[in-house]
Amino acid sequence: MSIDEDAYRQVMGRYPTGVTLVTGMDGEAPQAVVIGSFTSVSVDPPLVGFFTGHQARSWNRMRPSGAFCVNVFADDQADLCGRFFMKDTDPWEGVEWELTATGSPRLLACVASIDCKIHEVIEAGDHLLVLGHVEEVALGREASPMVFLGGSYGKFNQ
């Protein structure tokens, strides 16, 4: 049985997600990919996961390092998030970051970060499911996390 791809995308667009920046290193060069599919997987052992496309260049550049850091964007960081989609500029210019224990970039202005070693990468249709073993967590500044719904960034109001 086949489903209508457009309808599928519209339905999925009605489900809100958080917005994260998964970072890693390619030698000395920081790499990053914006991810909306990040999730906690397990507490014991501490595992997290996210999905990325097979052809995601930044992921394919950082994967050989064996590590990544998930940076949780704040609701006022849509401009910063957008910079990582641009091809003609350096998205890292002016961004304050430091290397984590595993050697991945941690953005200092984010809400939280989760430093991981790659646990497993699983083929999942036209994507990869990346599982990470959490090595370290850090709280960032006090702010509400960014959410993505229906093609737009926003904030969570309680």
Secondary structure by P-SEA (a helix, b strand, c coil): ccccaaaaaaaaaabbbbbbbbbbbcccbbbbbbbccccccccccccccccccccaaaaaaacccccbbbbbbccccaaaaaaaacccccccccbbbbbccccccccccccbbbbbccccccccccccbbbbcccccccccbbbbbbbcccbbbbbcc
